[in-house]
């Protein structure tokens, strides 16, 4: 073989080696690309999972805060109502004494009677504006939730288990009894 042929063979061999190397590199690149795609997919999936977890955490936190806000608001309203009830309860003995003063003095022209009557009128209007309800009806059915029976009386003019006489008025505020009415119950 001539030297030229040898050179051509060597070049052909080099080219085949180069192409086989190129093919190997290409296969490696394909493998790397697939690995990169898988890692990108797994990164994407991981990011989606993290986003869902963060959103879930946010929604739970938001709901928890909303419940806290509602609970705090209702507790504050309850504390206000309890304060009003306590204050009204402390005024009740004063009101009872004013009513006794009015019933003891029947001279309506007496300035003392007029003064006590004006005070009672103011207190009554104040209680009405605060939605404080007086429990003092005669003839209504006896209810142990709002009445305290201290006496029983046999009276044909009243229905059985009804209020025959109110000895001390009761009061309620927002459907909660502050003080039950002290009554005589008819049998």
C-alpha positions in Angstrom: 0.0 0.0 0.0 1.1 3.3 -0.8 1.6 6.0 1.7 -1.4 7.9 0.4 -3.7 5.0 0.9 -2.4 4.6 4.4 -3.1 8.2 5.1 -6.5 7.9 3.7 -7.2 4.8 5.8 -5.9 6.5 8.8 -8.1 9.5 8.2 -11.1 7.3 7.6 -10.3 5.5 10.9 -10.0 8.8 12.6 -13.3 10.0 11.2 -15.1 6.8 12.4 -13.5 7.2 15.8 -14.6 10.8 15.8 -18.2 9.9 14.8 -18.3 7.1 17.3 -17.1 9.5 20.0 -19.6 12.0 18.7 -22.3 9.3 18.9 -21.3 8.4 22.5 -21.3 12.1 23.5 -24.7 12.4 21.9 -26.0 9.5 23.9 -24.6 11.0 27.0 -26.2 14.3 26.2 -29.5 12.5 25.6 -29.2 10.8 29.0 -28.3 14.1 30.6 -31.3 15.8 29.0 -33.6 13.1 30.2 -32.1 13.4 33.7 -32.5 17.2 33.5 -36.1 16.9 32.4 -36.9 14.5 35.2 -35.2 16.8 37.7 -37.1 19.8 36.3 -40.4 17.8 36.5 -39.5 16.7 40.1 -38.6 20.3 40.9 -41.9 21.5 39.4 -43.8 18.8 41.3 -42.0 19.8 44.4 -42.8 23.5 43.9 -46.4 22.6 43.2 -46.6 20.6 46.5 -45.0 23.4 48.4 -47.4 25.9 46.9 -50.3 23.7 47.8 -49.0 23.2 51.4 -48.4 27.0 51.8 -51.9 27.7 50.5 -53.5 25.1 52.8 -51.5 26.6 55.7 -52.7 30.1 54.7 -56.3 29.0 54.5 -56.1 27.3 57.9 -54.5 30.3 59.5 -57.0 32.6 57.9 -59.9 30.5 59.2 -58.3 30.3 62.7 -57.9 34.1 62.8 -61.5 34.6 61.6 -62.8 32.3 64.4 -60.6 34.1 66.9 -62.0 37.5 65.8 -65.6 36.2 66.1 -65.0 34.6 69.4 -63.3 37.8 70.8 -66.2 39.9 69.5 -68.8 37.6 71.1 -66.8 37.5 74.4 -66.6 41.3 74.4 -70.4 41.6 73.9 -71.0 38.9 76.6 -68.7 40.9 79.0 -70.7 44.0 78.3 -74.0 42.3 78.9 -72.7 40.8 82.1 -71.6 44.2 83.3 -75.0 45.7 82.5 -76.8 42.8 84.4 -74.5 43.2 87.4 -75.2 47.0 87.5 -79.0 46.5 87.1 -78.9 43.9 89.9 -77.2 46.4 92.2 -79.9 49.0 91.5 -82.8 46.7 92.2 -82.9 47.1 96.0 -83.0 50.9 95.5 -85.9 50.5 93.1 -87.7 48.3 95.6 -87.3 50.9 98.3 -88.6 53.7 96.0 -91.6 51.5 95.3 -92.2 51.0 99.0 -91.9 54.7 99.6 -94.6 55.4 96.9 -96.9 52.7 98.3 -96.5 54.0 101.9 -97.5 57.6 101.0 -100.8 57.8 99.2 -101.0 61.6 99.2 -100.1 62.3 95.6 -100.0 66.1 96.3 -97.1 65.7 98.8 -93.9 67.1 97.3 -92.0 64.1 98.6 -94.3 61.7 96.8 -94.0 63.7 93.6 -90.1 63.7 93.9 -90.0 59.9 94.5 -92.5 59.3 91.6 -90.3 61.4 89.3 -87.2 59.4 90.2 -89.2 56.1 89.6 -90.4 57.4 86.3 -86.8 58.2 85.2 -85.5 54.8 86.3 -88.4 53.0 84.5 -87.7 55.0 81.3 -84.0 54.2 81.6 -84.7 50.5 82.1 -87.0 50.5 79.0 -84.3 52.2 76.9 -81.9 49.5 78.0 -84.4 46.7 77.2 -84.7 45.6 80.8 -88.1 43.9 81.1 -90.1 43.8 84.3 -91.5 40.5 85.4 -94.7 41.3 87.4 -97.8 40.0 85.7 -100.6 38.6 87.7 -102.7 35.7 86.3 -100.0 34.4 84.0 -99.0 30.7 84.3 -96.3 30.0 86.9 -92.9 29.6 85.3 -90.1 28.4 87.6 -87.6 30.0 85.3 -88.8 33.5 85.9 -90.9 33.1 89.1 -89.9 32.2 92.7 -93.0 30.9 94.5 -92.7 31.8 98.2 -96.4 31.1 99.0 -99.2 29.0 97.7 -102.8 30.1 98.0 -106.1 28.4 97.3 -108.1 30.9 95.1 -110.9 30.0 92.7 -110.5 33.2 90.8 -107.1 32.1 89.4 -106.2 29.2 87.2 -104.3 26.3 88.7 -100.5 27.0 88.8 -100.8 30.7 88.0 -99.4 33.8 89.6 -101.9 35.1 92.2 -99.8 38.0 93.6 -96.4 39.5 92.9 -94.6 40.2 96.2 -91.4 41.5 94.6 -90.9 42.3 90.9 -88.5 40.4 88.8 -86.3 41.7 86.0 -84.7 40.2 82.9 -82.2 41.6 80.4 -81.8 40.1 76.9 -83.8 37.0 77.8 -81.7 36.3 80.9 -83.3 36.6 84.3 -81.6 39.1 86.5 -83.9 38.5 89.4 -86.9 36.2 89.4 -90.2 37.6 90.6 -91.2 36.6 94.1 -94.8 35.5 93.8 -97.8 33.7 95.4 -98.8 30.8 93.3 -102.5 29.7 93.1 -103.2 26.0 93.5 
